[in-house]
């Protein structure tokens, strides 16, 4: 039997950020992993997805990119922003300029890393991200300049406290010709060995001097290469069971039951207390879903704790909001409660009675009839449990549900995405008409544009609150709470830590010195 402890932090966002850190089940290993001097990591995804070029990166590709192409800054194992190519930086008093001093070192392929090369790489990336939600997050970047041979300045249209977190995203990794910027490089698994190499991509930590750091004698003592394999969740858990993998990354609620029935006595389940979106998008405005009042009825009908009850996850905090009320990037003066629904004080029975009356009114109208909704869900045992709960809860208000594939013209569609930074802008940008497949509003988009152009943090917060209120009134999304992300880590593995962004850097797993 697995004991679970509930976490009681100080704030709602802290519960989102840390909800399952204490669920980590550090159990003794019944069988050792393969002792081959390699840290074997399985990540949920496909091999093709892991090798994706460009900037629209699946989860597995994000981890590979972060390992082999660091940016000005990067995330450490706990999710904190730490120096990458930049050795230090300053922020001007008005918050509208960030000045970075890059490390001084020779590139592996010859030549030196210059501020001009860094500037050019960042400019290309920002331009290519246009039309993506990450591109929207970066719209306040006005200019990127090379001030001297080793100094880069990023000028903004106004304060942007989330800039460092954005620069640490894998997509913002620097590309300077074919030179690897590390902190790891892809290596040939045949080097120095006679045995047949296993599948996957082999990564080795680069020497400190090739990362712009002072040379360290015997730096590689105890350092191990990392083998990264992308596979489905069932194969990852099975491989962990028989000792083929030391770490499994990228599990979600879609496949969480696989971890629960897996070999818990051989390792540890770790849950990241991430923030983000977990719920159902409303994809159409036809039939019953034509009015915001009817769409709101679906939002009111959900028993959020009941959705997760079958998963047995303690500490998860349900939410009726799109944007968490308190975010790390906000000061107390900037917190504006614009997103709490007016019905949130009602009990579940009262909410469902009101929702059922709206369904009945539509069904009794001339164009009504039985309300049946097509719900797009991914495949997986967790998705099966979740759909069963949703179907039952919608039935309680007179709505029938039909499960369809995500790409089969659903009326409602599953959405689960981890926030890249703890700001209201991220949550609201996900519903911008340029990037969202949910019902959207040009009026909300206009308010978000005003927020991005606002000269002060207070003015920006005001526009964001207006946008949030307008989005809530539109009823385009059925929130459940923060996403659920799990990993499996064998006892004895070092360099892994729970973090609020769900991105686990591979470099620390190698044991190499920072």
C-alpha positions in Angstrom: 0.0 0.0 0.0 1.3 3.4 -0.9 1.0 6.2 1.7 0.2 9.7 0.4 0.6 12.9 2.3 -1.3 16.0 1.7 0.6 19.3 1.4 -0.7 22.5 3.0 1.4 25.4 1.7 0.8 29.1 2.3 -0.8 30.2 -0.9 -3.0 28.8 -3.7 -0.2 29.1 -6.2 2.2 27.3 -3.9 -0.3 24.4 -3.8 -0.2 24.4 -7.6 3.6 24.7 -7.6 4.3 22.1 -5.0 1.2 19.9 -4.7 2.9 16.6 -5.0 6.5 17.1 -4.1 5.8 15.3 -0.8 4.2 12.4 -2.7 7.6 11.2 -3.8 7.7 7.6 -2.9 11.3 6.8 -2.0 11.1 3.0 -1.7 14.0 0.6 -1.6 14.9 -1.0 -4.9 14.1 -4.6 -5.3 16.3 -5.0 -8.3 19.2 -3.0 -9.5 19.3 -1.1 -12.8 21.6 -2.3 -15.6 25.2 -1.4 -14.3 26.7 -0.2 -17.6 28.0 3.2 -16.6 25.2 5.0 -18.4 22.2 6.9 -17.0 19.3 5.5 -19.0 16.4 7.9 -19.3 13.0 7.1 -21.0 10.8 10.1 -21.9 7.2 9.7 -22.9 6.9 10.5 -26.6 8.1 9.3 -30.0 11.6 9.0 -31.3 10.6 11.1 -34.3 9.2 13.8 -32.0 12.3 13.8 -29.9 14.4 14.6 -32.9 12.1 17.4 -34.1 14.1 20.3 -35.6 12.9 23.9 -35.6 11.0 25.6 -32.8 7.7 23.8 -32.4 9.1 21.2 -30.0 7.3 18.2 -28.4 8.2 17.5 -24.8 10.9 15.0 -25.6 12.5 17.4 -28.1 12.5 20.2 -25.5 14.7 18.1 -23.2 17.1 17.2 -25.9 17.4 20.8 -27.1 17.9 22.1 -23.6 20.8 19.6 -23.1 22.6 20.5 -26.3 21.8 24.1 -27.0 21.7 26.2 -23.9 20.6 29.9 -24.0 21.8 33.0 -22.2 20.3 31.4 -19.1 19.0 27.9 -18.3 16.9 26.1 -15.7 18.6 24.0 -13.1 17.2 20.7 -11.7 14.8 22.6 -9.3 13.5 24.9 -12.0 15.5 28.0 -11.0 17.0 30.3 -13.6 20.8 30.0 -13.5 23.6 31.3 -15.8 24.0 29.6 -19.2 26.1 31.3 -21.9 25.7 34.5 -19.9 27.9 34.6 -16.8 26.0 37.5 -15.3 23.4 40.1 -16.1 21.8 43.3 -14.8 18.4 44.8 -15.1 17.9 48.6 -15.4 15.8 50.3 -12.7 12.8 50.7 -15.0 12.9 47.0 -15.9 12.9 47.8 -19.6 16.5 46.6 -20.4 18.4 43.5 -19.5 22.2 43.5 -20.1 24.1 40.2 -20.3 27.8 39.5 -20.2 28.5 36.3 -22.1 31.2 33.8 -21.1 34.6 34.0 -22.8 35.5 30.8 -24.6 36.5 29.2 -27.9 33.8 27.3 -29.8 34.5 23.6 -30.2 34.6 24.1 -34.0 37.1 27.0 -33.8 36.5 30.7 -33.3 35.2 32.6 -30.3 31.6 33.1 -29.2 30.8 36.8 -29.7 27.9 39.0 -28.7 27.1 39.5 -32.3 26.6 35.8 -32.9 24.4 35.6 -29.8 22.4 38.6 -31.0 21.9 37.1 -34.4 20.7 33.8 -33.0 18.2 35.4 -30.7 16.9 37.7 -33.4 16.3 34.7 -35.7 14.6 32.8 -33.0 12.2 35.6 -31.9 11.3 36.2 -35.5 10.6 32.5 -36.2 8.4 32.2 -33.1 5.9 34.7 -34.5 2.5 33.1 -34.6 3.1 30.9 -31.6 2.0 31.3 -27.9 5.7 31.7 -27.0 6.0 34.4 -29.6 3.1 36.2 -28.0 5.0 36.0 -24.6 8.0 37.6 -26.2 6.2 40.5 -28.0 7.5 43.0 -25.5 11.0 42.5 -26.8 11.7 45.6 -28.8 15.4 45.1 -29.8 18.4 42.8 -29.2 21.8 44.6 -29.5 25.4 43.6 -29.3 27.0 46.4 -27.2 30.6 45.1 -27.2 32.3 41.8 -28.0 30.8 40.1 -24.9 27.8 42.2 -23.9 24.3 41.7 -25.2 21.3 44.0 -24.4 17.7 43.1 -24.7 15.4 46.2 -24.8 11.7 45.9 -23.9 8.6 48.0 -24.4 8.1 47.9 -20.7 8.8 45.8 -17.5 8.9 42.1 -18.2 9.7 40.2 -15.0 9.2 36.9 -16.8 12.0 37.5 -19.4 14.7 35.4 -17.7 12.2 32.5 -17.4 11.4 32.8 -21.1 15.1 33.0 -22.1 15.6 29.7 -20.3 13.1 27.9 -22.5 14.6 25.2 -24.7 13.3 27.0 -27.8 15.5 30.0 -26.9 18.7 27.9 -27.0 21.4 29.5 -29.0 22.5 28.3 -32.4 25.9 29.4 -33.6 26.7 27.5 -36.8 27.3 23.8 -36.1 29.2 24.4 -32.9 27.6 22.6 -29.9 27.0 25.1 -27.0 26.2 22.4 -24.5 26.2 21.8 -21.7 26.1 18.3 -23.4 26.8 17.0 -26.8 25.5 14.0 -28.8 28.2 11.3 -28.9 28.6 8.0 -30.8 27.8 5.1 -28.4 30.3 2.9 -30.2 33.2 5.1 -28.9 35.5 2.9 -26.7 33.2 -0.1 -26.5 32.8 -3.5 -28.1 29.2 -4.2 -27.2 26.2 -3.4 -29.4 24.8 0.0 -28.4 21.3 0.3 -27.2 18.6 2.4 -28.9 18.3 6.1 -28.2 20.5 9.2 -28.2 23.7 9.3 -26.1 24.7 12.5 -24.5 28.0 13.4 -22.8 28.8 16.3 -20.6 31.2 18.8 -22.3 34.4 19.7 -20.5 34.1 22.9 -18.4 36.5 24.8 -20.6 34.2 24.2 -23.6 31.4 25.7 -21.6 33.3 28.9 -20.8 34.3 27.8 -17.4 37.8 27.4 -15.9 39.5 24.1 -16.6 39.0 21.5 -13.7 41.4 18.6 -13.3 39.7 15.2 -13.2 36.4 16.9 -13.9 35.0 13.8 -15.5 35.7 11.5 -12.5 32.4 9.8 -11.8 30.6 11.5 -14.7 28.4 9.2 -16.8 26.8 9.6 -20.2 23.0 9.9 -20.5 21.0 7.7 -22.9 17.7 9.3 -23.9 15.0 7.1 -25.3 11.5 8.3 -26.4 8.8 5.7 -26.1 5.2 5.3 -25.0 4.3 5.4 -21.3 3.5 1.7 -21.1 6.9 0.7 -22.5 8.7 3.2 -20.3 7.1 1.8 -17.1 7.8 -1.8 -18.2 11.4 -0.9 -19.0 11.8 0.8 -15.6 10.4 -2.4 -14.0 13.0 -4.7 -15.5 15.9 -2.2 -14.9 16.3 -0.9 -18.4 15.7 2.7 -17.3 16.9 4.7 -14.3 14.5 7.6 -14.9 11.1 8.0 -16.7 10.1 11.5 -17.6 7.0 13.1 -19.1 4.1 11.1 -17.6 0.7 12.9 -17.4 -2.8 12.2 -16.2 -3.4 10.5 -19.5 -1.2 7.6 -18.5 -1.0 8.0 -14.7 -2.6 4.6 -13.9 0.3 2.9 -15.5 2.6 4.3 -12.9 0.3 3.3 -10.1 0.2 -0.4 -11.1 3.8 -0.4 -12.1 6.9 -1.5 -10.1 6.7 1.0 -7.3 8.9 -1.2 -5.1 11.7 -0.6 -7.6 11.9 3.2 -7.5 10.1 6.3 -6.8 7.1 8.1 -8.4 7.7 11.8 -8.4 5.0 14.4 -9.1 5.8 17.9 -10.2 3.6 20.5 -8.7 3.2 22.4 -11.9 0.9 25.3 -12.8 -0.9 25.4 -16.2 -4.1 24.5 -17.9 -6.0 21.3 -17.4 -9.6 21.1 -18.6 -11.7 21.1 -21.7 -11.7 23.6 -24.5 -15.0 24.6 -26.0 -14.4 24.3 -29.8 -17.7 25.4 -31.3 -20.6 27.9 -30.9 -23.3 25.8 -32.5 -26.4 24.2 -31.1 -26.5 24.1 -27.3 -23.0 25.8 -27.2 -24.1 28.8 -29.2 -24.6 31.0 -26.1 -22.2 31.8 -23.2 -25.0 31.0 -20.7 -25.2 27.4 -21.9 -21.5 27.0 -22.1 -21.3 28.2 -18.6 -23.8 25.5 -17.5 -21.1 22.9 -18.4 -18.5 24.7 -16.4 -20.9 24.9 -13.4 -21.7 21.2 -13.5 -18.2 19.9 -12.9 -17.3 18.3 -9.5 -13.6 18.9 -9.8 -12.4 16.8 -6.8 -14.6 14.0 -8.1 -12.8 14.0 -11.4 -9.5 13.1 -9.8 -10.9 10.9 -7.0 -10.3 7.7 -9.1 -6.6 8.5 -9.5 -5.9 8.6 -5.8 -3.7 11.7 -6.0 -3.6 13.7 -2.7 -2.7 17.3 -2.6 -4.1 18.3 -6.0 -6.0 21.6 -5.8 -9.1 21.9 -8.0 -9.8 25.3 -9.5 -12.7 27.0 -11.3 -10.3 29.7 -12.6 -8.4 30.1 -15.8 -5.7 32.2 -14.1 -4.5 31.3 -10.6 -5.4 34.0 -8.2 -1.9 34.6 -6.8 1.1 34.3 -9.1 4.9 34.6 -8.3 5.3 37.5 -10.7 2.6 39.6 -9.0 3.0 41.9 -6.1 0.1 42.2 -3.6 -1.0 45.4 -5.2 -1.2 43.8 -8.6 -3.5 40.9 -7.6 -6.9 41.7 -9.1 -9.6 39.0 -8.7 -11.2 39.2 -12.1 -11.5 35.5 -12.8 -13.5 34.0 -10.0 -16.9 33.0 -11.4 -20.0 34.6 -9.9 -21.4 31.2 -9.1 -18.3 29.9 -7.2 -19.9 30.4 -3.8 -22.8 28.1 -4.7 -22.8 24.4 -3.6 -22.5 21.7 -6.2 -26.2 20.8 -6.0 -27.2 24.4 -6.5 -24.9 24.8 -9.5 -26.1 21.6 -11.1 -29.7 22.5 -10.6 -29.2 25.8 -12.4 -27.2 24.1 -15.1 -29.9 21.4 -15.6 -32.5 24.1 -15.9 -30.6 25.7 -18.8 -30.2 22.3 -20.5 -33.9 21.6 -20.1 -34.8 25.0 -21.4 -32.8 24.4 -24.5 -34.1 20.8 -25.0 -37.7 22.1 -24.7 -37.2 24.8 -27.3 -38.1 24.5 -30.9 -34.6 23.9 -32.1 -33.5 21.9 -29.1 -33.8 18.3 -28.2 -31.4 15.9 -26.4 -28.1 17.7 -25.9 -25.2 15.4 -27.0 -21.6 16.6 -27.1 -18.6 15.1 -28.8 -15.7 15.2 -26.4 -12.2 14.8 -27.8 -9.9 12.8 -25.6 -6.4 11.3 -26.1 -5.8 7.6 -25.7 -4.7 6.2 -22.4 -6.0 4.6 -19.2 -6.0 7.9 -17.4 -8.0 9.5 -20.2 -10.4 6.6 -19.9 -11.0 7.3 -16.2 -11.3 11.0 -16.8 -13.8 10.7 -19.7 -15.9 8.3 -17.6 -16.1 10.9 -14.8 -16.9 13.7 -17.2 -19.6 11.6 -18.9 -21.2 10.8 -15.6 -21.1 14.4 -14.4 -22.6 15.9 -17.6 -25.3 13.2 -17.5 -26.3 14.6 -14.1 -27.5 17.8 -15.9 -29.1 16.0 -18.8 -26.1 16.2 -21.3 -25.0 13.1 -23.2 -21.4 12.6 -24.1 -19.7 10.8 -27.0 -16.0 10.2 -26.9 -14.1 11.0 -30.1 -10.5 11.4 -31.2 -8.9 14.8 -30.6 -8.9 15.5 -34.4 -12.4 14.2 -35.1 -14.3 17.5 -34.9 -15.0 17.5 -31.2 -17.3 20.0 -29.5 -15.2 19.9 -26.4 -11.5 18.9 -26.4 -9.0 17.9 -23.7 -6.3 20.5 -22.9 -3.4 20.0 -20.6 -0.4 22.2 -20.8 2.3 23.4 -18.3 2.8 27.1 -17.8 6.2 28.4 -19.0 6.3 31.1 -16.4 4.1 32.2 -13.4 2.3 35.2 -15.0 -1.3 35.9 -16.0 -0.1 36.8 -19.5 0.9 33.1 -20.2 -2.6 31.8 -19.3 -4.5 34.4 -21.3 -2.2 34.1 -24.3 -3.2 30.5 -24.7 -6.6 31.7 -25.7 -5.5 34.2 -28.3 -7.3 33.7 -31.6 -3.9 33.4 -33.4 -2.9 30.3 -31.5 -6.0 28.7 -29.8 -8.4 26.2 -31.3 -11.0 27.0 -28.6 -13.7 29.6 -29.1 -12.0 32.9 -28.9 -12.7 36.7 -29.0 -11.0 39.5 -30.9 -12.1 41.8 -28.0 -10.1 39.7 -25.5 -7.1 39.7 -28.0 -7.3 43.5 -28.2 -7.1 43.8 -24.4 -4.1 41.4 -24.4 -2.4 43.6 -27.0 -2.9 46.6 -24.8 -1.4 44.7 -21.9 1.7 43.8 -23.9 2.1 47.5 -24.9 1.5 48.9 -21.4 4.3 51.1 -20.1 3.9 50.1 -16.5 3.3 47.0 -14.5 0.2 48.4 -12.9 -1.4 49.4 -16.2 -0.5 46.0 -17.6 -2.1 44.2 -14.7 -5.3 46.3 -15.2 -5.6 45.3 -18.9 -4.9 41.7 -18.0 -7.7 41.7 -15.4 -10.1 43.1 -18.0 -9.1 40.4 -20.5 -9.5 37.7 -17.9 -13.0 39.0 -16.9 -14.0 39.1 -20.6 -12.7 35.6 -21.2 -14.5 34.2 -18.2 -17.7 35.8 -19.3 -17.3 34.2 -22.7 -17.2 30.7 -21.2 -14.8 29.1 -23.6 -12.9 26.8 -21.3 -13.9 24.3 -18.6 -11.1 24.5 -16.0 -10.4 21.5 -13.7 -7.2 22.6 -11.9 -3.4 22.4 -12.5 -2.0 19.7 -14.7 -0.6 16.4 -13.3 2.9 15.4 -14.3 4.8 12.4 -13.0 8.2 10.9 -13.3 9.8 7.7 -12.0 13.3 7.8 -10.5 15.3 4.9 -9.3 17.0 5.1 -5.9 20.6 6.2 -6.2 20.0 8.5 -9.2 21.4 12.0 -8.5 20.7 15.3 -10.2 16.9 14.9 -10.3 14.6 17.2 -8.4 10.9 18.1 -8.5 10.3 21.5 -10.2 7.3 23.7 -11.0 7.9 23.7 -14.8 8.0 20.0 -15.5 11.3 20.3 -17.4 14.0 18.1 -16.0 17.5 19.0 -17.3 19.6 16.0 -18.3 23.0 17.6 -17.6 22.7 17.2 -13.8 21.9 13.5 -14.2 25.4 13.0 -15.6 27.0 14.0 -12.4 29.2 16.5 -14.1 30.3 19.6 -12.2 28.5 22.9 -13.0 
